[in-house]
Amino acid sequence: MRLRHADGSTVHLSYCTNVHPAEDLPGIHRQLSGVAARVRELLGVERLGLGLWLPHQAATDLLARRDELAGLRGRLTALGLEVVTLNGFPYRGFHDEIVKYRVYTPDWAGPERLRYTLGLAEILAELLPDDVTEGTISTLPLAWRTGWTSDKAVAVRANLDAVAQGLRALTQRTGKVIRLGFEPEPGCIIETTPQATGLLSDVDHDYLGLCLDACHMAVGFEEPGAGAATGLPIVKLQASCALEAPPGTQRALAAYDEARFLHQTRSAGGFTDDLGEALAGGLPAEESWRVHFHVPLHADPPPPLTTSAPYLRGLLHTLLGGAAPLTRHVEVETYTWNVLPGAPPDIAAGIAAELDWMRVRLASLGMKEQW
């Protein structure tokens, strides 16, 4: 969906397709004609924005067979879908039985991450709608924190310079500007937006900046204005909500301690890499906990648990409630629909409800829906 900001610029709203388990092109086409098309119908919009996730194999196939890339673009148009942003964080296997720490590999120290990201940029430049010249890609915050060395830091810096050069060359060749946003996440080398200030202060800010994830920021107990205060460009916002447990209620979180994804958990007095560690005594029960478990934006979990939806509303106001938007790409990223406790949900209906929740919030900030 596109919305018009009060300053006249367009804000793009999408949902991230990393919620769908598809590793190859046939699977991606099925998700487009299945869930994505139904979400658009449920919302009653002319065109629906997607934050497309293209795993390594699918991206490789698209680059090797340009007819497939043209076919994907045509299929998007035929279904009333459009893509201005890609999620380039998971490399592959995001819906394997166990993902956990593997989602951070390959990291930005190796050539695989550089090649994958530049490949995604080539693809996105071809997928952008005819009237759009700027796209964005989100990526991991350099690396997971363990195993970090000075040699690794040097390799990462070389790859950041190389990706910026590659993106600039792509602009010169195609006229399309593709910008890359590094996504701070608890437990990683860039955990918070203030850390990003130091680690990304001297990169090429024409092409490299931040992707702010509202769930991650809430788990880090960051102020909603922290991202705007870094001085770094905010190329994308991932609209997401963390799971919260008030003091003394943490046993209710046991239903969310699942095997696939890593659920970093923080309280005012501590941090654990995963929810199971916290439940085993890793965090004080007399403090509130926030859990990196992306829960639906529009619906509260069963009491006594709550979510960080108020935090997300504050962040939206900070980034989009001013005279000009601080970012123009907003991506709803609730990738955990398939591991939520209880009966399997109607994912299309859930995603549509989230997007409706978001467009209502954006309208309250003065934005007008274009389609």
C-alpha positions in Angstrom: 0.0 0.0 0.0 1.1 3.6 -0.6 0.2 6.5 1.7 0.7 10.2 1.1 2.6 12.0 3.9 1.7 15.5 4.8 4.8 16.8 3.1 3.6 15.2 -0.2 6.0 12.2 -0.3 5.0 8.6 -0.6 5.3 6.1 2.3 5.3 2.5 1.3 3.6 -0.1 3.6 4.3 -3.8 3.0 4.3 -7.1 4.8 7.4 -9.3 4.9 7.1 -12.6 3.1 9.7 -14.3 5.3 6.7 -15.6 7.2 6.2 -18.1 4.3 8.3 -21.2 4.0 9.6 -21.0 0.4 13.2 -21.7 -0.6 12.8 -21.8 -4.4 11.0 -20.0 -7.2 8.0 -22.3 -7.5 7.4 -21.9 -3.8 7.6 -18.1 -4.1 5.1 -18.1 -6.9 2.8 -20.2 -4.8 3.0 -17.8 -1.9 2.3 -14.8 -4.2 -0.8 -16.4 -5.8 -1.9 -17.9 -2.5 -1.5 -15.9 0.7 -0.3 -12.6 -0.7 -3.2 -12.4 -3.2 -5.7 -13.2 -0.5 -4.3 -10.6 1.8 -4.8 -8.0 -0.9 -8.4 -9.1 -1.4 -9.1 -9.1 2.3 -7.8 -5.5 2.6 -9.7 -4.4 -0.5 -6.8 -2.5 -1.9 -5.8 -2.1 -5.6 -2.1 -2.9 -4.9 -0.4 -4.6 -2.0 3.2 -4.0 -1.0 5.4 -6.9 -0.2 8.8 -7.0 1.6 10.0 -9.9 -0.4 12.3 -12.5 1.1 14.4 -14.3 -1.6 16.5 -17.1 -0.1 19.9 -17.6 -1.6 18.9 -20.4 -4.0 15.9 -18.4 -5.4 18.0 -15.3 -5.8 20.7 -17.3 -7.6 18.1 -18.8 -10.0 16.6 -15.3 -10.8 20.0 -13.9 -11.6 21.0 -16.9 -13.8 17.7 -16.9 -15.7 16.6 -13.4 -16.5 13.4 -14.7 -18.1 12.4 -15.9 -14.6 13.1 -12.5 -13.2 10.9 -10.9 -15.9 8.3 -13.5 -15.2 8.3 -12.7 -11.5 7.9 -9.0 -12.2 4.9 -9.8 -14.5 3.4 -12.1 -12.0 3.5 -9.4 -9.3 1.8 -6.9 -11.5 -0.9 -9.4 -12.6 -1.7 -10.1 -8.9 -1.8 -6.4 -7.9 1.4 -6.8 -5.8 4.5 -4.5 -5.8 7.9 -4.8 -4.3 10.1 -1.8 -3.2 11.9 -3.5 -0.4 13.6 -6.9 0.2 14.4 -8.7 3.5 18.0 -9.8 3.0 18.6 -10.9 6.6 17.9 -14.7 6.4 20.2 -16.3 3.9 18.5 -19.7 3.6 16.5 -22.2 5.7 14.5 -19.7 7.7 11.8 -22.3 8.2 14.0 -25.2 9.0 13.0 -27.2 12.1 15.7 -25.4 14.0 17.1 -22.0 12.9 18.3 -20.3 16.1 21.9 -19.0 15.7 22.1 -20.1 12.1 20.1 -17.1 10.9 23.3 -15.0 11.5 25.3 -16.9 9.0 26.9 -16.1 6.7 27.8 -12.8 8.3 29.3 -9.7 6.9 32.9 -11.0 7.3 32.5 -13.5 4.4 32.2 -13.1 0.7 28.9 -15.0 0.6 27.0 -12.3 2.4 28.4 -9.6 0.0 27.6 -11.6 -3.1 24.1 -12.4 -1.9 23.3 -8.8 -1.0 24.6 -7.3 -4.3 22.6 -10.0 -6.1 19.4 -8.9 -4.2 20.1 -5.3 -5.2 20.3 -6.4 -8.9 17.0 -8.2 -8.6 15.3 -5.4 -6.7 16.3 -2.8 -9.4 14.4 -5.0 -11.9 11.4 -5.5 -9.7 10.8 -1.9 -8.7 7.5 -0.5 -10.2 8.0 1.8 -13.2 7.2 4.9 -11.1 9.6 4.1 -8.3 13.4 4.6 -8.4 14.4 3.9 -4.9 14.4 0.5 -3.1 15.7 -0.8 0.2 17.2 -4.1 1.6 17.4 -5.0 5.2 20.3 -7.1 6.5 21.8 -8.5 9.7 23.8 -6.2 12.1 27.2 -7.4 10.9 27.4 -10.6 12.9 26.5 -12.5 16.1 28.7 -11.2 19.0 30.6 -14.4 19.8 33.7 -15.1 17.7 34.2 -11.5 16.9 37.9 -10.6 16.4 39.9 -7.7 15.1 40.6 -9.6 11.9 36.9 -10.2 11.4 36.2 -6.5 12.0 38.7 -5.6 9.2 37.0 -8.1 6.8 33.6 -6.7 7.7 34.7 -3.1 6.9 36.1 -4.2 3.6 32.8 -5.8 2.7 30.8 -2.7 3.7 33.0 -0.6 1.5 32.5 -3.1 -1.3 28.8 -3.3 -1.0 28.5 0.5 -1.0 30.6 0.7 -4.2 28.5 -2.0 -5.8 25.3 -0.2 -5.0 26.7 3.1 -6.3 27.7 1.3 -9.5 24.2 -0.2 -9.8 22.7 3.3 -9.6 25.1 4.6 -12.3 24.1 1.7 -14.6 20.4 1.5 -14.0 19.3 4.8 -12.5 17.8 2.9 -9.5 19.0 3.7 -6.0 19.1 0.6 -3.7 20.0 1.3 -0.1 21.0 -1.2 2.6 19.8 -1.0 6.2 21.6 -2.8 9.0 19.2 -4.1 11.6 20.3 -3.8 15.2 19.3 -6.9 17.2 20.0 -8.0 20.8 23.0 -10.3 21.1 24.6 -9.1 17.8 27.6 -6.9 17.2 25.2 -4.0 16.6 22.7 -4.6 19.4 21.2 -1.1 19.7 20.9 2.1 17.6 23.5 3.9 19.8 26.0 1.1 19.0 25.3 1.6 15.3 26.4 5.2 15.6 29.9 4.2 16.4 30.2 1.2 14.1 28.6 2.8 11.0 29.5 6.4 11.4 32.0 6.5 8.6 30.4 4.2 6.0 28.9 5.6 2.8 25.6 7.0 4.0 24.2 7.6 0.5 23.8 3.8 0.4 24.2 2.4 3.9 22.1 3.1 6.9 19.8 1.6 9.5 16.8 -0.7 9.4 15.0 -0.1 12.7 13.0 -3.1 14.1 10.5 -2.0 16.7 10.6 -5.4 18.5 14.4 -5.3 18.8 14.4 -1.8 20.0 11.7 -2.6 22.6 13.6 -5.6 23.9 16.7 -3.4 24.2 14.6 -0.9 26.3 15.6 1.9 23.9 13.8 5.2 23.7 11.6 5.4 20.6 13.6 8.4 19.5 16.9 6.6 19.7 17.1 5.7 16.1 16.4 9.2 14.9 19.1 10.6 17.3 22.0 8.6 15.7 22.3 10.8 12.7 22.3 7.7 10.4 19.8 7.4 7.6 16.9 5.2 8.5 16.3 3.4 5.3 13.5 1.2 6.6 11.2 0.5 9.6 10.2 -3.0 10.5 6.9 -2.7 12.3 6.9 -5.5 14.9 5.9 -6.1 18.5 7.8 -7.9 21.3 6.2 -10.1 23.9 6.1 -8.7 27.4 5.6 -10.4 30.9 5.0 -8.3 34.0 6.8 -9.2 37.2 5.9 -12.5 38.6 4.0 -13.7 35.5 6.9 -15.1 33.5 5.7 -18.8 33.7 3.1 -17.8 31.1 5.9 -17.4 28.6 6.6 -21.1 28.6 4.1 -21.6 25.7 6.3 -19.4 23.6 9.6 -21.3 24.3 9.7 -23.0 20.9 12.6 -24.7 19.0 12.8 -22.9 15.7 13.7 -19.3 16.4 16.0 -17.6 18.9 14.1 -15.5 21.4 16.5 -13.2 23.2 15.0 -12.0 26.5 15.9 -9.0 28.5 14.9 -7.4 31.8 16.2 -4.3 33.5 18.8 -6.4 35.2 19.9 -9.0 32.7 19.9 -10.7 29.3 19.7 -14.2 28.0 20.2 -15.4 24.4 17.0 -17.4 24.5 13.7 -17.6 26.3 14.4 -21.1 27.7 17.5 -19.8 29.5 15.5 -17.0 31.1 12.8 -19.4 32.3 15.4 -21.6 33.8 16.5 -18.9 36.2 18.6 -16.7 33.9 16.6 -13.5 34.7 15.1 -12.1 37.9 11.3 -12.8 38.1 10.7 -9.6 40.0 11.4 -7.6 36.9 9.4 -7.2 33.7 10.7 -9.2 30.7 10.7 -8.4 27.1 11.1 -11.2 24.6 12.3 -11.2 21.0 9.2 -13.0 19.8 7.4 -11.1 17.0 3.8 -11.2 18.0 0.9 -9.9 15.9 0.6 -6.1 15.9 -3.2 -6.0 16.3 -3.9 -8.7 19.0 -2.9 -9.1 22.6 -1.7 -12.5 23.8 -3.7 -14.2 26.6 -3.4 -12.4 29.9 -1.2 -11.8 31.9 1.1 -11.3 28.9 1.1 -8.1 26.9 3.0 -6.7 23.9 5.1 -3.7 23.1 2.4 -2.2 20.8 2.5 1.1 22.8 6.2 1.3 22.0 5.6 0.8 18.3 3.0 3.5 18.3 5.5 5.9 19.8 8.1 4.9 17.3 5.7 5.5 14.4 5.0 9.0 15.8 8.7 9.7 16.0 9.6 8.5 12.5 6.4 9.5 10.6 4.6 12.1 12.7 6.8 15.0 11.9 6.9 17.6 9.1 8.7 15.0 6.9 9.0 11.2 7.2 12.3 10.0 8.6 11.8 6.8 6.6 9.5 6.0 3.7 9.5 2.2 3.8 7.5 0.5 6.5 7.4 -3.3 6.6 5.2 -5.4 8.9 7.4 -8.3 9.9 5.6 -10.9 12.0 7.4 -14.0 10.8 6.3 -16.2 13.8 2.7 -17.0 12.7 3.6 -20.6 12.2 5.0 -21.1 15.7 2.5 -19.2 17.7 0.9 -21.3 20.5 -2.5 -22.8 19.8 -4.2 -23.9 16.7 -2.7 -23.0 13.3 -3.9 -19.5 12.4 -5.5 -18.2 9.2 -2.2 -16.5 8.3 -3.7 -14.4 5.4 -6.4 -13.0 7.7 -3.9 -12.3 10.4 -1.6 -10.4 8.1 -4.5 -8.5 6.7 -5.6 -7.5 10.2 -2.0 -6.4 11.0 -1.8 -4.2 7.9 -5.2 -2.7 8.7 -4.0 -1.9 12.2 -1.0 -0.2 10.6 -2.9 1.9 8.1 -5.2 3.1 10.8 -2.2 4.2 12.9 -0.6 5.9 9.9 -3.9 7.7 9.1 -3.9 9.0 12.6 -0.6 10.6 11.8 -2.2 12.5 8.9 -1.3 10.1 6.1 -3.8 9.6 3.2 -4.1 6.2 1.5 -3.3 6.3 -2.2 -4.2 2.7 -2.9 
